[in-house]
């Protein structure tokens, strides 16, 4: 069964498995103790730290191991904000950061701080000049800036080096979430703090990295004396050894494997729009991770699509609002202003066979068509009814109480009944409609005229142009 969700968690690398088993025998003792077993454990821990630091591009004494990448983000942000409390109370983030960053930002606001969110374009990329402008707005009040190295949902690579230069010019530390990219190469630029997570590159779960470069003001929470006070509890030494060993191994393979997987992803990016009508491939087509592609399908229930692909033996992920886990669209897709319904993220693990990708492309059209048919979606691109079949302007579509993708399906069914230049109003109380209706208009060549509050839900106005 092809596993296409490496962005969530990559399969354990063979080197990680070997190192983990070996360290279980040698690394069980407390590395803080001075007796023989403790000294042996300390040697293993020091060697793992040196290996990981070399991959990150920092000194070993600048790097700490944490219980997870999420913990590294929370501790890194909290420690930097505390260390620079006198410098300011403003936190700068991009609109597409990992949810852990936004959770830390919310906690910062609750304690009296402020947060500036820098928008992204339709590819999910922050413009360097917009990031620099946000830094210049209130330079005397900024404690910390955050920017991911590459997006976890759409794969877009961010201009970290340019952002780091802008931060350095304003004497503001930059924290980089490198969870998705570190296995492919080091993060360039003069960043101040960096976080990552081992299970993203094929290491074991439960190991995160937090690098804090010398000269960065940092005040860790008083949790423990281990890891320079930056991580609580006894180190999971076998997992740490396996994480460091696998990071070195994947880096050695990275250039060759990146080129091979990029070719497979290029194949998916090109073929999906040809095979499946009404699809939007999202993310930057060039400045992106080599193994990840995301696309959204009109008129599709995302949860049903995931289940059908699972039955076809393909494991994929989704940022769609149409899943059982959430009724709110992905904050990444929302910030990009792209279609969220029927969203599929394909992230290929190392070693993915080209034949598996070809079989996915063979299966996908039938799966999407089957889900659309069950939902009563239009048969073809828009499948408008006979042109100007009704002379009644101001048509209202009542989709109250109906969830994604039904409001867009009902809009698509009636748009042909609206005379050219007239408006159809969609009433919806589904949060996803705020994103999906404008995205549908852009895909179908119609004019989105905005929204207004209704007695129930929201009224979305669409003017027919084609």
C-alpha positions in Angstrom: 0.0 0.0 0.0 1.7 3.2 -1.1 2.2 5.7 1.8 2.1 9.2 0.4 2.1 11.2 3.7 5.7 11.8 4.5 5.1 15.4 5.4 3.2 14.2 8.5 5.6 11.5 9.4 8.3 9.8 7.3 8.8 6.0 7.5 11.6 5.1 9.9 14.9 5.1 8.0 16.9 1.8 8.1 19.8 3.6 9.6 17.5 5.0 12.4 16.3 1.5 13.1 19.8 0.1 13.4 21.0 3.0 15.6 17.9 2.7 17.8 18.4 -1.0 18.5 22.1 -0.5 19.2 21.5 2.4 21.5 18.9 0.5 23.5 21.7 -1.8 24.6 24.3 1.0 25.2 22.4 4.1 26.0 20.0 3.2 28.8 22.0 4.8 31.7 21.8 8.4 32.9 24.2 10.6 30.9 24.5 13.0 33.9 26.1 10.3 36.1 29.9 9.9 36.5 30.0 6.1 36.7 31.0 3.9 33.7 27.5 3.4 32.3 26.7 7.0 32.6 29.9 8.1 30.9 29.1 5.7 28.0 25.7 7.2 27.7 27.2 10.7 27.8 29.6 9.8 24.9 26.6 8.7 22.8 24.7 11.9 23.6 27.6 14.1 22.8 28.2 12.3 19.5 24.6 12.6 18.5 24.6 16.3 19.4 27.7 16.9 17.3 26.2 15.1 14.3 22.9 17.0 14.6 24.7 20.3 15.0 26.7 19.8 11.9 23.6 19.1 9.9 21.9 22.2 11.4 24.9 24.4 10.9 25.4 25.5 14.5 27.8 24.7 17.4 27.0 21.6 19.5 26.6 23.7 22.6 23.9 25.7 20.8 21.7 22.7 20.2 19.3 21.0 22.6 17.1 17.9 22.1 13.5 18.3 23.0 10.6 15.8 23.4 9.1 16.9 20.0 9.3 19.6 17.3 6.2 21.2 18.7 7.8 21.4 22.1 10.9 23.0 20.5 8.7 25.6 18.8 6.8 26.5 22.1 10.0 26.6 24.1 12.0 28.5 21.5 9.3 31.2 21.1 8.7 31.5 24.9 12.4 31.6 25.7 13.2 34.2 23.1 10.2 36.4 24.1 11.3 36.2 27.8 14.9 36.9 26.9 13.9 40.1 25.0 11.1 41.3 27.2 12.8 44.6 27.7 13.4 45.0 23.9 9.7 44.7 23.1 6.4 42.8 23.2 5.7 42.3 19.5 5.9 38.9 17.8 6.0 38.7 14.0 4.8 35.6 12.2 3.8 34.7 8.7 0.2 33.8 7.9 1.1 30.1 7.1 3.2 29.1 10.1 2.6 25.7 11.9 -0.4 25.8 14.3 2.1 25.5 17.2 3.4 28.9 16.3 -0.1 30.4 16.4 -0.8 28.7 19.7 2.3 30.3 21.1 1.3 33.6 19.6 -2.2 33.4 21.2 -0.5 32.7 24.6 1.7 35.7 24.0 -1.3 38.0 23.3 -3.1 36.6 26.3 -0.2 37.8 28.5 -0.3 41.3 27.1 1.9 41.0 24.0 1.0 41.8 20.4 1.3 39.8 17.2 1.8 41.0 13.6 0.8 38.5 10.9 2.5 38.9 7.5 0.3 37.8 4.6 1.3 35.5 1.8 0.5 35.4 -2.0 -1.5 32.7 -3.7 1.5 30.4 -3.8 1.9 30.6 0.0 5.1 32.6 -0.1 5.9 35.7 1.9 7.3 38.5 -0.1 10.6 39.6 1.4 9.7 43.2 1.1 6.5 42.7 3.0 8.3 40.9 5.8 10.9 43.7 5.9 8.1 46.3 6.0 6.5 44.5 9.0 9.8 44.7 10.8 10.1 48.5 10.1 6.6 49.3 11.4 7.6 49.2 15.1 11.3 48.2 15.3 11.6 49.3 18.9 8.8 47.0 20.0 9.7 43.7 18.3 10.9 40.9 20.5 11.0 38.1 17.9 10.2 37.2 14.3 9.2 33.7 13.1 9.3 32.3 9.5 9.1 28.6 8.5 11.7 27.4 6.0 9.1 25.5 3.9 5.3 25.1 4.3 4.0 21.9 5.7 0.8 21.8 3.6 1.8 23.1 0.1 5.6 22.8 0.1 6.4 26.4 -0.8 9.9 27.4 0.3 10.1 30.7 2.1 12.8 33.4 1.6 14.5 32.8 4.9 17.8 34.3 3.9 16.2 37.6 2.9 14.1 37.6 6.0 17.1 37.0 8.2 19.0 39.9 6.6 16.0 42.2 7.3 15.8 41.0 10.9 19.6 41.5 11.3 19.2 45.1 10.0 16.6 45.8 12.8 18.5 43.7 15.4 15.6 41.3 15.8 16.2 37.6 16.2 14.6 35.2 13.7 13.2 31.8 14.6 13.0 29.3 11.7 10.7 26.3 11.8 12.8 23.9 9.7 10.7 20.8 10.4 9.8 20.1 6.7 13.1 21.0 5.1 16.0 20.0 7.4 16.2 16.5 6.0 16.8 18.0 2.5 19.5 20.5 3.5 20.7 23.2 5.9 18.7 26.5 6.3 20.6 29.4 4.8 20.8 32.8 6.3 21.7 34.5 9.6 18.8 32.9 11.6 19.0 33.1 15.4 16.9 30.1 16.5 15.9 27.0 14.6 13.6 24.1 15.4 13.0 20.7 13.7 11.4 17.3 14.3 13.1 13.9 13.8 10.0 12.0 12.5 9.8 14.3 9.5 13.1 13.1 8.1 12.8 9.4 9.0 14.0 9.4 12.6 11.9 8.2 15.5 9.0 10.3 16.9 9.6 12.0 20.2 12.8 13.9 19.3 12.9 17.6 18.4 15.8 20.0 17.9 16.1 23.5 19.3 19.1 25.5 18.2 19.8 28.9 19.9 22.8 30.7 18.5 25.3 32.4 20.8 24.5 36.0 21.3 20.7 35.5 21.1 18.9 36.6 24.3 17.1 33.6 25.6 15.6 32.8 29.0 14.3 29.2 29.2 11.5 28.3 31.6 12.8 26.8 34.8 12.0 23.2 33.9 15.1 21.1 34.5 18.9 21.2 34.5 19.2 18.9 31.5 19.8 20.2 28.0 21.1 23.5 29.3 17.7 24.0 30.9 15.9 24.0 27.6 14.1 20.7 27.7 12.5 18.9 30.6 13.0 15.3 31.8 15.4 12.5 31.1 16.7 12.4 27.6 15.4 9.6 25.4 18.9 8.7 24.4 18.2 5.8 22.1 15.8 7.9 20.1 18.2 10.8 20.0 21.0 8.6 18.7 18.7 7.2 16.0 17.5 10.7 15.1 21.0 12.0 14.6 22.2 9.0 12.7 19.2 9.1 10.3 19.7 12.8 9.7 23.2 12.2 8.6 22.1 9.4 6.4 19.2 11.2 4.7 21.5 14.2 4.1 24.0 12.0 2.3 21.2 10.8 0.0 19.4 14.1 -0.3 20.7 15.6 -3.6 20.1 12.4 -5.6 16.7 11.6 -4.0 15.5 15.2 -4.3 16.1 15.2 -8.0 14.3 11.9 -8.5 11.2 12.8 -6.3 11.0 16.2 -7.9 10.5 14.5 -11.2 7.7 12.3 -9.8 6.0 15.4 -8.3 6.3 17.3 -11.6 4.5 14.4 -13.2 1.7 14.6 -10.6 1.5 18.4 -11.0 1.2 18.2 -14.8 -1.1 15.2 -15.0 -3.7 15.8 -12.3 -5.3 18.9 -14.1 -5.3 16.9 -17.3 -7.0 13.9 -15.8 -9.4 15.5 -13.4 -11.7 18.4 -14.3 -12.0 21.5 -12.0 -8.8 21.0 -10.1 -6.5 23.7 -8.7 -2.8 22.7 -8.0 -1.6 25.0 -5.2 1.8 26.1 -3.9 4.8 27.6 -5.7 5.5 25.5 -8.9 9.3 26.1 -8.6 10.3 27.2 -5.1 9.1 24.2 -3.3 10.1 21.0 -1.5 11.0 18.2 -3.9 8.6 15.6 -2.5 5.3 17.4 -1.9 2.3 18.5 -4.1 -1.1 19.7 -3.0 -4.2 20.1 -5.2 -7.9 20.8 -4.5 -10.9 19.4 -6.4 -14.1 21.3 -6.8 -17.4 19.7 -5.8 -15.7 17.0 -3.6 -16.2 16.1 0.1 -12.6 15.9 1.3 -13.3 13.2 3.9 -15.0 11.0 1.4 -12.1 11.5 -1.0 -9.6 10.4 1.6 -11.6 7.3 2.5 -11.9 6.3 -1.2 -8.2 6.7 -1.8 -7.5 4.7 1.4 -9.8 1.9 0.0 -7.7 2.1 -3.2 -4.6 1.6 -1.0 -3.2 5.1 -1.1 -2.5 7.0 2.1 -2.6 10.7 1.6 -3.4 13.8 3.8 -5.7 16.8 3.4 -5.9 20.5 4.5 -9.6 20.5 3.5 -12.3 21.8 5.7 -14.4 18.8 4.6 -13.0 16.3 7.0 -14.2 14.9 10.3 -11.5 16.6 12.3 -12.5 20.2 11.5 -15.2 22.3 10.0 -12.8 25.3 9.6 -10.7 25.5 6.4 -7.0 25.1 6.7 -5.4 28.3 7.9 -2.7 27.9 5.2 -5.2 27.5 2.3 -7.3 30.4 3.7 -4.3 32.7 3.9 -3.4 31.8 0.3 -7.0 32.5 -0.9 -7.1 29.2 -2.8 -9.8 26.5 -3.0 -10.0 24.4 0.2 -12.6 21.8 -0.7 -11.5 18.4 -1.8 -7.9 19.2 -0.9 -5.3 16.4 -1.2 -1.6 16.6 -0.1 0.7 14.0 -1.6 4.1 13.9 0.1 6.3 11.1 -1.2 8.7 9.3 1.1 12.2 8.5 0.0 12.3 5.4 -2.2 8.8 6.0 -3.7 8.6 4.0 -6.9 7.5 5.6 -10.1 5.0 2.8 -10.7 3.2 3.7 -7.5 2.8 7.3 -8.7 1.5 6.1 -12.1 -1.1 3.9 -10.4 -2.2 6.8 -8.2 -2.7 8.8 -11.4 -4.8 6.0 -12.9 -7.0 5.6 -9.8 -7.5 9.3 -8.9 -9.9 10.3 -11.8 -12.4 7.5 -11.0 -12.3 8.2 -7.3 -13.0 11.9 -7.7 -15.7 11.2 -10.3 -17.4 8.7 -7.9 -17.4 11.1 -5.0 -18.8 13.9 -7.2 -21.5 11.7 -8.6 -22.7 10.7 -5.0 -22.8 14.4 -4.1 -24.8 15.3 -7.2 -22.1 17.6 -8.6 -22.1 19.0 -12.1 -20.8 16.5 -14.6 -18.2 18.8 -16.4 -16.3 22.0 -15.8 -19.1 24.1 -14.4 -21.8 22.1 -16.4 -24.0 25.2 -16.6 -27.6 24.8 -17.5 -28.9 26.2 -20.8 -27.7 29.8 -21.1 -30.2 32.4 -19.7 -32.7 29.7 -19.1 -34.4 32.0 -16.6 -34.9 35.7 -17.0 -35.4 36.2 -13.3 -32.5 38.3 -11.9 -31.3 38.2 -8.3 -31.5 34.4 -7.9 -31.0 33.2 -4.3 -29.4 29.8 -3.4 -30.3 28.7 0.2 -27.4 26.5 1.4 -27.9 27.2 5.1 -27.1 24.1 7.2 -25.2 22.5 4.4 -21.5 21.8 4.6 -18.6 22.0 2.2 -18.7 21.3 -0.8 -22.5 21.5 -1.1 -22.8 25.4 -1.3 -20.4 25.5 -4.2 -22.1 22.6 -5.9 -25.5 24.3 -5.7 -23.9 27.5 -7.0 -22.4 25.7 -10.0 -25.8 24.1 -10.8 -27.7 27.4 -11.0 -25.1 29.8 -12.5 -26.3 28.9 -16.0 -29.9 30.0 -15.0 -28.7 33.5 -14.3 -28.7 36.0 -17.2 -25.3 37.3 -18.2 -24.3 40.2 -15.9 -26.8 39.4 -13.2 -26.1 38.3 -9.6 -26.8 35.1 -7.7 -26.6 35.2 -3.9 -25.6 32.1 -2.0 -26.7 31.9 1.7 -24.4 29.8 3.7 -23.4 29.3 7.4 -20.5 27.1 6.5 -17.1 28.7 7.3 -15.5 27.1 4.3 -17.8 29.0 1.9 -15.9 32.2 2.7 -12.9 30.7 1.0 -14.4 28.3 -1.5 -16.9 30.6 -3.3 -14.3 33.3 -4.2 -11.9 30.5 -5.3 -14.6 28.9 -7.4 -15.3 32.3 -9.1 -11.7 32.7 -10.0 -11.5 29.1 -11.4 -14.8 29.5 -13.4 -14.3 33.0 -14.7 -17.1 34.5 -12.6 -17.0 37.8 -10.6 -17.1 37.6 -6.8 -18.7 40.7 -5.5 -18.2 40.1 -1.8 -20.2 39.1 1.2 -22.5 40.6 3.8 -24.2 39.4 7.0 -27.6 37.8 6.5 -30.3 37.0 9.0 -28.8 33.6 9.2 -25.2 33.0 8.0 -23.6 35.0 5.3 -24.8 36.1 1.8 -22.2 35.7 -0.9 -22.8 37.6 -4.2 -21.6 36.2 -7.5 -22.1 38.0 -10.9 -22.2 35.8 -14.0 -19.6 36.7 -16.6 -19.3 33.5 -18.6 
